[in-house]
């Protein structure tokens, strides 16, 4: 995994890109898996990944058998800063939100918008207009408190849903990603359902979440205790992919472990603190 480009770290970015056919298709807060020459964006690990960082990309992911009390894990934790405001529906609907109104949006937020932020805004608008979920999955963007409550239920096909979020420390702006050794002290499976909806924050002047279903997958809330004692303990969300058949054969984790897409392996990764996982409420999970 790497943050930024040309060998320079940039922990402020929250973009993920996996290349296909020697190309990269970066998109804000999305993970790109190539499928038969097409690009499908599957948003999970919020990292800025380039082909030069394949070893670190592989380190972001891990096998399912690590998720048991007593095991030791060394996750790379992305920095988490305070979110901008989450608007009520009435206010969000009164604001333009489309690439066609990009100039108007920039003018509206000009006093606090840098050129780099302008590009992030354009990327978020494009992501929400062209969600590109994997085959069999669905996606949509939530721009208000009400839509954040409604969209996951629509994606999952039931109003009976539960939401989970992690509990990790908030970092000052500019904080670098950090890696540490953690003891896994508890594992809670969020649902027996193989379908979940995950919502991830995108960079924008106010809160916008990219929400998508992921299936088949298992979701967990994992308690981690830092071995060095200098890092706060935390609870982190984990998504485990039960089927990698649509992943690129050049995915760094598959390459690092001599695996092919669709091999019998459950591949997991942590979500950022600001992500939310929604699961059907009627299929309770378990604790360990």
C-alpha positions as semicolon CSV with decimal commas, in nm:
position;residue;x (nm);y (nm);z (nm)
1;X;0,000;0,000;0,000
2;X;0,119;0,349;-0,066
3;X;-0,023;0,692;-0,002
4;X;0,021;0,939;-0,285
5;X;0,227;0,893;-0,599
6;X;0,584;0,898;-0,726
7;X;0,701;0,751;-0,398
8;X;0,558;1,031;-0,186
9;X;0,327;0,957;0,102
10;X;0,000;1,145;0,121
11;X;-0,215;1,015;0,408
12;X;-0,486;1,270;0,333
13;X;-0,590;1,078;0,024
14;X;-0,862;0,817;0,052
15;X;-0,848;0,660;-0,292
16;X;-0,799;0,300;-0,391
17;X;-0,707;0,171;-0,734
18;X;-0,616;-0,172;-0,860
19;X;-0,490;-0,167;-1,218
20;X;-0,592;-0,396;-1,498
21;X;-0,392;-0,453;-1,816
22;X;-0,107;-0,241;-1,675
23;X;-0,331;0,061;-1,619
24;X;-0,461;0,225;-1,306
25;X;-0,807;0,369;-1,259
26;X;-0,801;0,568;-0,936
27;X;-1,132;0,666;-0,781
28;X;-1,204;0,830;-0,449
29;X;-1,264;0,577;-0,174
30;X;-1,319;0,289;-0,412
31;X;-1,139;-0,035;-0,475
32;X;-1,122;-0,133;-0,841
33;X;-1,134;-0,498;-0,938
34;X;-1,100;-0,575;-1,307
35;X;-1,361;-0,807;-1,457
36;X;-1,304;-0,931;-1,813
37;X;-1,161;-0,602;-1,927
38;X;-1,414;-0,385;-1,748
39;X;-1,356;-0,189;-1,428
40;X;-1,595;-0,230;-1,138
41;X;-1,542;-0,013;-0,832
42;X;-1,587;-0,188;-0,502
43;X;-1,545;0,049;-0,210
44;X;-1,395;-0,096;0,107
45;X;-1,044;-0,019;0,222
46;X;-1,000;0,358;0,203
47;X;-0,643;0,378;0,079
48;X;-0,456;0,540;-0,209
49;X;-0,290;0,245;-0,380
50;X;-0,047;0,247;-0,671
51;X;0,121;-0,041;-0,849
52;X;0,455;0,051;-0,689
53;X;0,313;-0,033;-0,348
54;X;0,210;-0,393;-0,412
55;X;0,385;-0,530;-0,102
56;X;0,204;-0,283;0,120
57;X;-0,125;-0,340;-0,061
58;X;-0,094;-0,708;0,023
59;X;-0,034;-0,616;0,387
60;X;-0,372;-0,441;0,408
61;X;-0,550;-0,774;0,359
62;X;-0,532;-1,089;0,572
63;X;-0,680;-1,437;0,595
64;X;-0,995;-1,508;0,793
65;X;-0,824;-1,741;1,042
66;X;-0,659;-1,439;1,209
67;X;-1,000;-1,334;1,342
68;X;-0,994;-1,522;1,671
69;X;-0,923;-1,409;2,028
70;X;-0,557;-1,453;2,117
71;X;-0,416;-1,396;1,770
72;X;-0,184;-1,105;1,685
73;X;-0,248;-0,879;1,390
74;X;-0,052;-0,583;1,249
75;X;-0,309;-0,374;1,063
76;X;-0,232;-0,051;0,883
77;X;-0,480;0,196;1,032
78;X;-0,576;0,490;0,807
79;X;-0,589;0,831;0,975
80;X;-0,934;0,949;1,081
81;X;-1,020;1,316;1,102
82;X;-1,340;1,489;1,204
83;X;-1,619;1,477;0,947
84;X;-1,785;1,791;0,809
85;X;-2,155;1,831;0,891
86;X;-2,417;1,572;0,796
87;X;-2,700;1,775;0,646
88;X;-3,072;1,716;0,689
89;X;-3,258;1,617;0,373
90;X;-3,419;1,959;0,326
91;X;-3,083;2,135;0,316
92;X;-2,907;1,871;0,104
93;X;-3,184;1,871;-0,159
94;X;-3,153;2,249;-0,192
95;X;-2,786;2,222;-0,299
96;X;-2,664;2,123;-0,646
97;X;-2,500;1,780;-0,661
98;X;-2,395;1,678;-1,012
99;X;-2,096;1,707;-1,244
100;X;-2,312;1,926;-1,466
101;X;-2,328;2,181;-1,184
102;X;-1,960;2,149;-1,092
103;X;-1,883;2,516;-1,160
104;X;-2,177;2,624;-0,943
105;X;-2,066;2,394;-0,662
106;X;-1,711;2,531;-0,672
107;X;-1,843;2,887;-0,668
108;X;-2,065;2,805;-0,371
109;X;-1,776;2,662;-0,165
110;X;-1,499;2,881;-0,314
111;X;-1,392;3,049;0,013
112;X;-1,277;2,714;0,156
113;X;-1,197;2,513;-0,159
114;X;-0,840;2,461;-0,286
115;X;-0,756;2,326;-0,632
116;X;-0,689;1,986;-0,479
117;X;-1,024;1,994;-0,299
118;X;-1,190;2,089;-0,627
119;X;-1,056;1,772;-0,786
120;X;-1,180;1,569;-0,489
121;X;-1,525;1,725;-0,525
122;X;-1,532;1,636;-0,895
123;X;-1,422;1,280;-0,814
124;X;-1,696;1,242;-0,553
125;X;-1,961;1,370;-0,794
126;X;-1,840;1,132;-1,064
127;X;-1,833;0,841;-0,819
128;X;-2,192;0,905;-0,719
129;X;-2,311;0,945;-1,077
130;X;-2,122;0,636;-1,199
131;X;-2,122;0,395;-0,907
132;X;-2,002;0,089;-1,105
133;X;-2,073;-0,183;-0,847
134;X;-1,959;-0,538;-0,904
135;X;-2,200;-0,768;-1,091
136;X;-2,486;-0,866;-0,860
137;X;-2,422;-0,577;-0,622
138;X;-2,592;-0,238;-0,588
139;X;-2,467;0,106;-0,490
140;X;-2,587;0,461;-0,425
141;X;-2,468;0,778;-0,252
142;X;-2,624;0,925;0,062
143;X;-2,602;1,304;0,089
144;X;-2,821;1,357;0,396
145;X;-2,905;1,205;0,733
146;X;-3,235;1,072;0,601
147;X;-3,084;0,917;0,289
148;X;-2,810;0,752;0,498
149;X;-3,087;0,576;0,692
150;X;-3,293;0,493;0,382
151;X;-3,042;0,383;0,119
152;X;-2,889;0,082;0,302
153;X;-3,239;-0,054;0,367
154;X;-3,321;-0,018;-0,003
155;X;-2,995;-0,184;-0,104
156;X;-3,055;-0,476;0,133
157;X;-3,422;-0,510;0,038
158;X;-3,551;-0,486;0,396
159;X;-3,637;-0,210;0,640
160;X;-3,533;-0,434;0,929
161;X;-3,161;-0,349;0,940
162;X;-2,894;-0,278;1,202
163;X;-2,599;-0,041;1,169
164;X;-2,250;-0,086;1,315
165;X;-1,949;0,143;1,325
166;X;-1,599;0,114;1,464
167;X;-1,453;0,289;1,767
168;X;-1,110;0,422;1,680
169;X;-0,931;0,740;1,787
170;X;-0,970;1,058;1,582
171;X;-0,644;1,199;1,447
172;X;-0,537;1,560;1,386
173;X;-0,535;1,670;1,022
174;X;-0,218;1,559;0,844
175;X;-0,162;1,251;1,063
176;X;0,017;0,969;0,882
177;X;-0,123;0,621;0,863
178;X;0,011;0,405;1,143
179;X;0,080;0,040;1,190
180;X;0,105;-0,144;1,518
181;X;0,084;-0,488;1,675
182;X;-0,253;-0,565;1,828
183;X;-0,392;-0,857;2,021
184;X;-0,735;-0,966;1,905
185;X;-0,937;-0,975;2,228
186;X;-1,292;-1,029;2,097
187;X;-1,468;-1,098;1,770
188;X;-1,837;-1,033;1,701
189;X;-1,993;-1,161;1,380
190;X;-2,252;-0,900;1,288
191;X;-2,494;-1,125;1,101
192;X;-2,532;-1,472;0,958
193;X;-2,648;-1,309;0,634
194;X;-2,397;-1,326;0,349
195;X;-2,501;-0,981;0,226
196;X;-2,417;-0,651;0,390
197;X;-2,422;-0,286;0,292
198;X;-2,117;-0,074;0,364
199;X;-2,115;0,306;0,358
200;X;-1,789;0,500;0,326
201;X;-1,735;0,873;0,353
202;X;-1,621;1,061;0,044
203;X;-1,432;1,389;0,039
204;X;-1,680;1,675;0,003
205;X;-1,762;2,006;0,179
206;X;-2,039;1,824;0,366
207;X;-2,084;1,454;0,444
208;X;-2,143;1,224;0,147
209;X;-2,141;0,847;0,190
210;X;-2,091;0,594;-0,088
211;X;-2,302;0,289;0,006
212;X;-2,290;-0,048;-0,163
213;X;-2,384;-0,408;-0,103
214;X;-2,112;-0,667;-0,081
215;X;-2,182;-1,036;-0,123
216;X;-2,102;-1,301;-0,043
217;X;-1,926;-1,161;0,259
218;X;-1,901;-1,195;0,636
219;X;-1,884;-0,887;0,858
220;X;-1,729;-0,854;1,203
221;X;-1,661;-0,606;1,482
222;X;-1,316;-0,683;1,624
223;X;-1,168;-0,555;1,951
224;X;-0,796;-0,483;1,933
225;X;-0,556;-0,417;2,223
226;X;-0,227;-0,251;2,135
227;X;0,078;-0,447;2,250
228;X;0,294;-0,137;2,300
229;X;0,047;0,028;2,536
230;X;0,102;0,361;2,362
231;X;-0,185;0,329;2,116
232;X;-0,546;0,331;2,238
233;X;-0,740;0,008;2,217
234;X;-1,002;0,010;1,945
235;X;-1,297;-0,166;1,788
236;X;-1,270;-0,201;1,412
237;X;-1,506;-0,322;1,142
238;X;-1,385;-0,608;0,924
239;X;-1,527;-0,735;0,596
240;X;-1,428;-1,082;0,474
241;X;-1,481;-1,168;0,109
242;X;-1,598;-1,525;0,062
243;X;-1,562;-1,522;-0,317
244;X;-1,271;-1,357;-0,499
245;X;-1,359;-1,489;-0,845
246;X;-1,420;-1,135;-0,979
247;X;-1,092;-0,994;-0,845
248;X;-0,806;-0,913;-1,076
249;X;-0,549;-1,194;-1,099
250;X;-0,290;-0,922;-1,034
251;X;-0,442;-0,824;-0,700
252;X;-0,133;-0,789;-0,477
253;X;-0,270;-1,009;-0,197
254;X;-0,350;-1,292;-0,440
255;X;-0,007;-1,260;-0,601
256;X;0,172;-1,250;-0,265
257;X;0,009;-1,578;-0,159
258;X;0,019;-1,751;-0,500
259;X;-0,359;-1,750;-0,524
260;X;-0,586;-1,715;-0,823
261;X;-0,926;-1,539;-0,828
262;X;-1,188;-1,780;-0,698
263;X;-0,945;-1,998;-0,502
264;X;-1,071;-2,138;-0,171
265;X;-0,957;-1,849;0,049
266;X;-1,150;-1,600;0,262
267;X;-0,977;-1,260;0,237
268;X;-1,046;-0,990;0,494
269;X;-0,963;-0,626;0,558
270;X;-1,044;-0,353;0,807
271;X;-1,269;-0,058;0,731
272;X;-1,195;0,298;0,832
273;X;-1,352;0,444;1,146
274;X;-1,596;0,655;0,947
275;X;-1,738;0,359;0,757
276;X;-2,074;0,211;0,857
277;X;-2,185;-0,148;0,799
278;X;-2,555;-0,233;0,774
279;X;-2,684;-0,591;0,803
280;X;-3,029;-0,755;0,809
281;X;-3,149;-0,743;1,170
282;X;-3,323;-1,079;1,164
283;X;-3,008;-1,291;1,124
284;X;-2,806;-1,236;1,440
285;X;-2,440;-1,324;1,451
286;X;-2,224;-1,442;1,744
287;X;-1,946;-1,331;1,977
288;X;-1,612;-1,494;2,054
